[in-house]
Amino acid sequence: MNQRKSKARKKQIASSHKIIVEKHPDGYVAYPLGLKGVVVGEGDTYESALADVKSAIRFHMETFGKNAIDTESPVLEAFVAEAEVLA
């Protein structure tokens, strides 16, 4: 392998993220929890929205580095709840 190519490659480390995927009438929207800044993915299917947000997370992490992760308040679990509120 060319030495230039091997130097150009960065060491990749897998990281796990909790992602919310919402279904809307016109498609899907996905966004991660625990990242600083706005990161959103979208698609016509659940899978395409998830792939899009994973790409957006990768770009966000490459751009902002470790500072992009909110280490002060890590998300341990995420829940979806529905509540009726009288107004």
C-alpha positions as CSV (number, residue, x, y, z in Angstrom):
1,M,0.0,0.0,0.0
2,N,1.2,3.5,-0.8
3,Q,2.7,5.2,2.3
4,R,0.8,8.4,1.5
5,K,-2.5,6.6,1.5
6,S,-1.8,4.9,4.8
7,K,-0.9,8.2,6.4
8,A,-4.0,9.8,5.0
9,R,-6.3,7.3,6.7
10,K,-7.4,8.2,10.2
11,K,-7.9,5.7,12.9
12,Q,-11.7,5.2,13.1
13,I,-13.3,4.4,16.4
14,A,-16.9,3.2,16.6
15,S,-19.2,5.1,18.9
16,S,-22.8,4.3,20.0
17,H,-25.5,7.0,19.8
18,K,-29.2,6.9,20.8
19,I,-31.2,8.1,17.9
20,I,-34.8,9.2,17.7
21,V,-36.6,8.4,14.5
22,E,-40.0,10.1,13.9
23,K,-42.5,9.0,11.2
24,H,-44.3,11.9,9.5
25,P,-46.8,12.0,6.7
26,D,-44.1,12.9,4.2
27,G,-41.3,10.7,5.4
28,Y,-39.0,10.1,8.4
29,V,-36.8,12.4,10.5
30,A,-34.0,11.1,12.7
31,Y,-31.8,12.9,15.3
32,P,-29.3,11.8,17.9
33,L,-29.4,12.5,21.6
34,G,-26.3,13.7,23.5
35,L,-24.6,15.7,20.7
36,K,-23.9,19.4,21.0
37,G,-25.4,21.2,18.0
38,V,-28.0,20.3,15.5
39,V,-27.7,17.0,13.7
40,V,-30.7,15.7,11.6
41,G,-31.3,13.1,9.0
42,E,-34.3,12.5,6.8
43,G,-35.6,10.0,4.3
44,D,-38.5,8.3,2.7
45,T,-38.0,5.2,4.8
46,Y,-36.9,4.4,8.3
47,E,-33.7,2.9,7.0
48,S,-32.8,5.8,4.7
49,A,-33.4,8.3,7.6
50,L,-31.2,6.3,9.9
51,A,-28.5,6.0,7.2
52,D,-28.7,9.8,6.6
53,V,-28.4,10.7,10.3
54,K,-25.5,8.3,10.8
55,S,-23.7,10.1,7.9
56,A,-24.6,13.5,9.6
57,I,-23.2,12.3,12.9
58,R,-20.0,11.1,11.3
59,F,-19.6,14.5,9.6
60,H,-20.4,16.4,12.8
61,M,-17.8,14.3,14.8
62,E,-15.1,14.8,12.1
63,T,-15.8,18.6,12.1
64,F,-16.0,19.2,15.8
65,G,-14.2,16.3,17.3
66,K,-14.7,15.1,20.9
67,N,-16.2,18.5,21.8
68,A,-19.3,17.5,19.9
69,I,-20.3,14.9,22.5
70,D,-22.1,16.2,25.6
71,T,-20.2,14.4,28.3
72,E,-21.7,16.5,31.1
73,S,-25.1,14.9,30.7
74,P,-24.8,11.6,28.8
75,V,-28.1,10.0,27.8
76,L,-28.4,6.6,29.5
77,E,-31.8,5.7,28.2
78,A,-34.5,7.4,26.1
79,F,-38.2,6.9,26.5
80,V,-41.3,8.0,24.5
81,A,-44.3,8.9,26.6
82,E,-47.7,10.3,25.7
83,A,-49.6,12.5,28.2
84,E,-52.9,14.3,28.0
85,V,-52.7,17.9,29.2
86,L,-55.7,20.1,29.8
87,A,-55.3,23.6,28.5
